[in-house]
Amino acid sequence: PKLTSVGAWRAYRIGRFGDMTKPTPDEPKDYGGFYTQEDLKELIRYAQDRFVNILPEVDVPGHSLAAVVAYPELSCTPDAKNYQVRSGEKIMEWPPSGHFYGLIDNTLCPANEKVYEFLDKVFTELAAVFPFEYIHMGGDETARNFWEKMPEIKALMKRENLKNLDEVQSYFVKRVEKIVASKGKKLIGWDEILQGGLAPNAAVMSWRGTKGGIEAAKLKHEVVMSPTTHVYIDYMQGDRIIEPPVYASLRLKKVYEFDPLPAGVESQYILGGQANLWTEQVYNMRHAEYMTWPRGLALAEDVWSPVAQKNWIGFVPKVEAHFKRFDAADKKYARSMFEPDFKFTTNTKGEIVVQMDTEVEGLNIHYSLDYSFPDQYYPIYTKPLTLPKDVTLLKVVTYRGKEQMGRIIFFPVEEMKKRMGRN
């Protein structure tokens, strides 16, 4: 019950995820909620009526802060009793070079027998609710810097003859697989579960590129391809100067290039492909729609169309036809496909040179350098644009004939300099 009475609630925050204020201990934790089993059964029926299976995921041993806050005894870190459910504050460090690490210990302790008793109860309930044959255990992004110092982990390694922390996590995964199998289900996890040795019957969801999926398929394990490079639709759809900020971009054309069946693997082991929309930075359903469409349309062709029949130029008019359907249905979607990519360089005189390209053909890029709003009568971009020395703002917009296709984009020169490392 503490998962729903404690772990499901946090302090309310709005702003940029990862930069939000840590709640004080006495601050009300009244924002959040949970699905009841009846709620889940209703969702499952809704999906089944549309020939969709729902795959439940309980992400362990990392990403488990809510469980640790609810049941601190599941951690081997003494300070866990003082932790709070995350409310958007920073809890991980992601160095540009080097491995990520946790500022707090959001992991379940693999040396703690109470963890396996807890997971047995969780998976028992989950298996009874969800009819799908798989249960997803996560296994990704486990910050193991706390494990390095734990006497309990060192004792586990000695007892089980585990040589490193990869093997510690593999030990955990194999025990979880046995729990899941005891419920009549198959285990699937993110590609980190390959590290230290893959559990005997586990399926792999490959997200850090396709390498893990290829490795698993060659070991004759089932695979779902879900690489960040092509199908992480929580990434921005265009330039960060106009899109809601996330740490990476993924344009529509790149999604359309996704092939879930890499060369050199037996197709029988590739179950298919999957796009992921993580919602830490998606605060409402309208924005979820915006992030999904039209990239979801590209994914559909990726997984359901033979590669030889895919054609980007032929795909674009189909997307535009769907935009009319979205308008009629009052669904939100992104028009970022009509907006340019930007590249900035300097010439031998030190002047800034702007290069702009669109992934959709047949568009004109109009621009202004004088703070006015460009339309179809403004200059058309035809070659890399050298900015006069006094210009401080570039505005651009795309047109097809007389029809505005993209949003007006405001690009300060100072931002261009930052991207070139000149500030």
C-alpha positions in Angstrom: 0.0 0.0 0.0 2.9 2.4 0.5 3.5 2.4 -3.2 0.2 4.1 -3.7 0.1 6.1 -0.5 3.7 7.4 -0.6 5.5 6.5 -3.8 2.7 7.8 -6.1 2.8 11.4 -4.8 5.2 14.3 -5.1 5.3 18.1 -4.7 3.8 20.1 -7.6 6.3 21.7 -9.9 6.2 23.4 -13.3 9.2 24.4 -15.3 12.1 22.6 -16.8 12.5 19.0 -15.7 15.9 18.4 -14.0 16.2 22.0 -12.9 13.3 22.2 -10.5 13.5 23.0 -6.8 14.0 20.1 -4.4 11.0 19.9 -2.1 11.4 20.6 1.6 10.7 17.7 4.0 7.5 19.3 5.2 6.2 20.4 1.8 2.9 18.8 0.9 3.3 15.8 -1.5 -0.2 15.9 -3.0 0.5 15.8 -6.8 0.4 12.6 -8.7 -1.8 9.5 -8.5 -1.9 5.9 -9.6 -3.9 3.4 -11.6 -6.1 1.0 -9.7 -6.3 -2.6 -10.9 -9.8 -1.8 -12.3 -8.4 1.2 -14.2 -5.8 -1.1 -15.8 -8.3 -3.7 -16.7 -10.4 -1.0 -18.4 -7.3 0.1 -20.4 -6.5 -3.4 -21.4 -10.0 -4.0 -22.7 -9.8 -0.7 -24.6 -6.6 -1.8 -26.2 -7.8 -5.3 -26.9 -10.8 -4.0 -28.8 -8.3 -2.3 -31.1 -6.0 -5.3 -31.4 -3.3 -3.8 -29.2 -1.4 -5.6 -26.4 -0.1 -3.6 -23.4 3.3 -4.5 -22.2 3.7 -3.5 -18.5 7.1 -2.3 -17.3 8.4 -2.1 -13.7 11.9 -0.6 -14.1 14.4 -2.2 -11.7 17.0 -2.1 -10.2 17.5 1.6 -11.3 14.7 4.2 -11.7 13.2 2.9 -8.5 13.2 5.9 -6.2 9.4 5.8 -5.6 9.7 2.3 -4.3 12.8 3.2 -2.2 11.0 6.1 -0.6 8.0 4.0 0.1 10.1 1.1 1.5 13.6 2.3 2.4 14.5 -1.2 3.6 14.8 -2.2 -0.1 17.9 -0.1 -0.3 21.4 -0.8 1.1 22.0 2.9 1.5 21.3 4.0 5.1 20.3 7.5 4.1 17.4 6.2 1.9 15.1 6.7 4.9 15.5 10.4 4.3 14.7 10.4 0.5 11.7 12.0 -1.1 9.9 11.1 -4.3 11.5 13.1 -7.1 9.6 16.4 -8.0 11.8 17.3 -11.0 15.0 18.2 -9.2 18.4 16.9 -10.4 19.3 13.4 -9.1 21.8 12.2 -11.7 25.0 13.6 -13.2 25.6 12.9 -16.9 29.2 14.0 -17.7 30.0 14.8 -21.3 32.6 12.1 -21.2 32.6 9.4 -18.6 29.9 7.3 -17.0 26.8 8.7 -15.4 26.3 8.5 -11.6 23.6 9.1 -9.0 23.5 12.0 -6.6 21.2 9.8 -4.5 20.8 6.0 -4.6 17.6 5.4 -6.6 18.3 1.6 -7.0 17.0 -1.5 -5.4 19.8 -3.4 -3.7 20.6 -6.7 -5.4 22.2 -8.0 -2.2 19.0 -7.5 -0.2 16.6 -10.5 -0.1 13.7 -8.2 0.8 14.0 -6.8 -2.7 13.2 -10.2 -4.3 10.3 -10.8 -1.9 8.9 -7.3 -2.8 9.3 -8.0 -6.5 7.6 -11.4 -6.2 4.5 -9.6 -4.8 4.6 -6.9 -7.5 5.0 -9.3 -10.4 2.3 -11.6 -8.9 -0.2 -8.7 -9.1 1.0 -7.5 -12.4 0.8 -10.9 -14.1 -2.8 -11.4 -12.8 -3.9 -8.1 -14.4 -2.0 -8.1 -17.7 -2.7 -10.9 -20.1 0.3 -10.1 -22.4 2.9 -12.8 -22.4 5.8 -10.5 -21.5 6.7 -8.3 -18.5 9.3 -5.6 -18.9 11.8 -5.3 -16.0 13.7 -2.2 -17.3 17.3 -2.7 -16.3 18.5 0.5 -17.8 20.5 3.4 -16.5 21.4 1.9 -13.1 23.6 4.3 -11.2 25.9 1.9 -9.5 28.3 4.3 -7.8 26.6 3.6 -4.5 27.0 -0.2 -5.1 30.8 0.2 -5.3 30.9 1.2 -1.6 28.3 -1.2 -0.1 29.6 -3.9 2.1 26.5 -5.9 1.3 27.4 -5.8 -2.4 31.0 -6.8 -1.7 29.7 -9.8 0.4 27.4 -10.8 -2.5 30.2 -10.7 -5.0 32.4 -12.9 -2.8 29.6 -15.3 -2.1 28.4 -15.7 -5.7 31.9 -15.3 -7.2 30.9 -12.2 -9.2 33.9 -10.4 -10.7 32.4 -6.9 -11.3 29.2 -4.8 -11.1 28.1 -6.0 -14.5 27.9 -9.5 -13.1 26.1 -8.2 -10.0 23.4 -6.7 -12.2 23.3 -9.8 -14.2 22.8 -11.8 -11.0 19.9 -9.5 -10.2 18.3 -9.9 -13.7 18.6 -13.7 -13.6 16.8 -13.8 -10.3 14.1 -11.4 -11.6 13.7 -13.6 -14.7 13.0 -16.6 -12.4 10.3 -14.6 -10.5 8.7 -13.5 -13.8 8.8 -17.0 -15.2 7.1 -18.4 -12.1 4.1 -16.2 -13.0 3.9 -17.8 -16.4 5.4 -14.8 -18.2 8.5 -14.0 -20.3 11.0 -11.4 -19.3 12.1 -8.5 -21.5 14.5 -5.7 -20.6 16.5 -2.8 -22.0 19.9 -3.8 -23.6 21.8 -3.2 -20.4 20.6 -6.7 -19.3 23.2 -8.1 -21.7 26.0 -6.8 -19.5 27.5 -9.5 -17.3 25.7 -12.2 -19.2 22.1 -12.4 -20.5 19.5 -14.3 -18.6 18.7 -17.6 -20.3 15.3 -16.8 -21.7 15.2 -13.0 -21.7 14.2 -10.8 -24.6 16.0 -7.6 -25.3 14.7 -4.1 -26.2 17.6 -2.4 -27.9 17.7 1.4 -27.2 21.4 2.4 -27.2 21.5 2.0 -30.9 21.1 -1.4 -32.5 24.3 -3.0 -31.3 22.7 -4.7 -28.3 19.8 -6.0 -30.3 22.1 -7.5 -32.9 24.2 -9.1 -30.2 21.1 -10.6 -28.5 19.7 -11.8 -31.8 22.9 -13.6 -32.6 22.6 -15.3 -29.2 19.1 -16.4 -30.5 17.2 -14.2 -28.1 14.1 -12.3 -29.2 14.6 -8.6 -29.8 12.6 -5.3 -30.2 14.6 -2.6 -31.9 14.1 0.8 -30.2 17.2 2.9 -30.9 17.6 6.5 -29.7 19.1 7.3 -33.1 15.7 6.9 -34.9 12.7 6.4 -32.6 13.1 8.4 -29.4 10.2 10.7 -30.0 10.7 12.5 -26.7 13.5 14.3 -28.6 12.8 17.6 -30.2 11.4 17.6 -33.7 13.3 20.6 -35.0 15.7 23.2 -33.9 15.9 23.9 -30.1 15.6 27.6 -30.8 11.8 27.0 -31.2 11.0 23.5 -29.9 10.3 22.7 -26.2 13.8 22.0 -24.9 15.1 18.5 -24.7 18.8 17.4 -24.9 18.6 16.1 -28.5 16.7 16.4 -31.8 15.1 13.8 -34.0 13.6 15.0 -37.2 10.8 13.2 -39.2 13.0 12.1 -42.0 15.4 10.4 -39.6 12.5 8.5 -38.1 11.5 7.5 -41.6 14.9 6.0 -42.2 14.5 3.5 -39.4 14.8 -0.2 -40.3 14.0 -2.6 -37.4 15.7 -5.5 -39.2 19.5 -4.9 -39.4 21.7 -6.7 -41.8 23.3 -9.9 -40.7 20.7 -11.1 -38.2 18.0 -13.7 -38.5 14.6 -12.1 -38.9 12.9 -14.7 -36.7 14.5 -13.1 -33.7 13.4 -9.5 -34.4 9.9 -9.1 -33.0 9.7 -5.6 -34.4 10.4 -1.9 -33.6 9.1 0.6 -31.1 9.1 4.3 -30.6 9.4 5.8 -27.1 7.8 8.9 -25.8 9.2 9.4 -22.3 7.0 12.0 -20.5 9.2 13.6 -17.8 9.0 16.8 -20.0 5.6 16.2 -21.5 3.1 17.9 -19.1 -0.3 17.4 -20.9 -2.0 15.3 -23.5 -1.9 18.1 -26.1 1.8 18.1 -25.9 1.9 14.3 -26.1 0.0 14.5 -29.3 2.4 17.2 -30.6 5.4 14.9 -29.9 3.8 11.8 -31.4 2.6 13.2 -34.7 3.7 13.0 -37.5 6.6 10.9 -36.3 4.2 8.1 -35.4 3.2 7.9 -39.0 6.8 7.4 -40.1 7.2 4.6 -37.5 4.1 2.9 -38.9 5.7 2.7 -42.4 9.0 1.7 -40.9 7.6 -1.4 -39.3 4.8 -2.3 -41.7 6.3 -1.5 -45.1 9.0 -3.4 -47.0 12.2 -1.2 -47.2 12.1 -1.4 -51.0 8.6 0.2 -51.0 9.5 3.1 -48.8 9.9 6.5 -50.4 10.4 9.7 -48.6 9.2 12.0 -51.4 6.0 9.8 -51.7 5.6 9.8 -47.9 5.4 13.6 -47.5 2.1 14.1 -49.3 0.6 11.3 -47.2 1.7 13.1 -44.0 0.1 16.3 -45.3 -3.1 14.5 -46.0 -3.1 13.2 -42.4 -2.6 16.8 -41.2 -6.1 17.6 -42.7 -7.5 14.6 -40.8 -5.8 15.8 -37.6 -7.2 19.3 -38.1 -10.7 17.8 -38.5 -10.3 15.7 -35.4 -8.8 18.6 -33.4 -5.6 16.7 -32.7 -2.3 18.6 -32.2 0.7 17.8 -34.3 4.1 19.3 -35.2 4.8 21.0 -38.5 8.5 21.0 -37.8 9.1 19.0 -41.1 8.5 22.3 -42.9 11.1 24.2 -40.9 14.8 24.4 -41.8 17.9 22.8 -40.2 20.5 25.4 -39.4 24.3 25.2 -39.6 26.6 28.0 -38.6 30.2 28.6 -39.6 32.6 31.5 -40.1 34.4 32.6 -43.2 38.0 33.9 -43.4 36.9 37.3 -42.5 35.3 36.1 -39.3 31.8 36.7 -40.5 29.0 34.3 -39.6 27.7 32.1 -42.5 24.3 30.6 -42.1 23.3 27.4 -44.0 19.7 26.3 -44.1 18.1 23.2 -45.5 14.6 21.7 -45.4 13.9 18.0 -45.3 10.7 18.6 -47.4 11.3 19.6 -51.0 9.7 22.4 -52.9 9.8 25.0 -50.0 11.1 28.5 -50.2 12.9 29.8 -47.1 12.3 33.6 -46.7 14.3 35.7 -44.2 14.7 39.1 -42.7 17.7 40.7 -41.0 16.0 43.9 -39.9 13.6 42.6 -37.1 10.6 42.7 -39.4 8.4 39.6 -40.0 9.3 37.8 -43.3 6.5 36.6 -45.6 6.4 35.3 -49.1 7.6 38.6 -50.5 10.8 38.7 -48.5 14.2 37.5 -49.9 14.4 33.8 -50.7 17.4 31.9 -49.3 19.3 30.3 -52.3 22.9 29.9 -51.0 24.7 30.2 -47.6 23.9 33.6 -46.1 26.8 35.8 -44.8 25.5 38.0 -42.1 26.4 41.7 -42.2 28.4 42.8 -39.1 25.6 44.8 -37.4 22.9 42.1 -37.7 21.7 40.8 -34.3 18.7 38.8 -35.3 17.7 36.5 -38.2 14.1 35.6 -38.8 13.1 32.8 -41.2 9.9 31.3 -42.4 9.1 28.7 -45.1 6.4 29.1 -47.8 5.1 26.9 -50.6 3.9 29.5 -53.1 1.6 31.8 -51.1 1.0 29.3 -48.2 3.0 29.6 -45.0 4.2 26.1 -44.1 6.4 26.6 -41.0 6.5 28.9 -38.0 8.5 32.1 -38.0 11.8 31.3 -36.3 13.7 34.0 -34.4 17.5 33.3 -34.3 19.6 35.7 -32.3 23.2 36.1 -33.5 24.3 35.5 -29.9 22.8 32.0 -30.0 24.7 31.3 -33.3 27.9 32.3 -31.6 27.2 30.1 -28.6 26.8 27.1 -31.0 30.0 27.9 -32.7 31.8 28.2 -29.3 32.6 31.9 -29.8 31.2 33.1 -26.5 
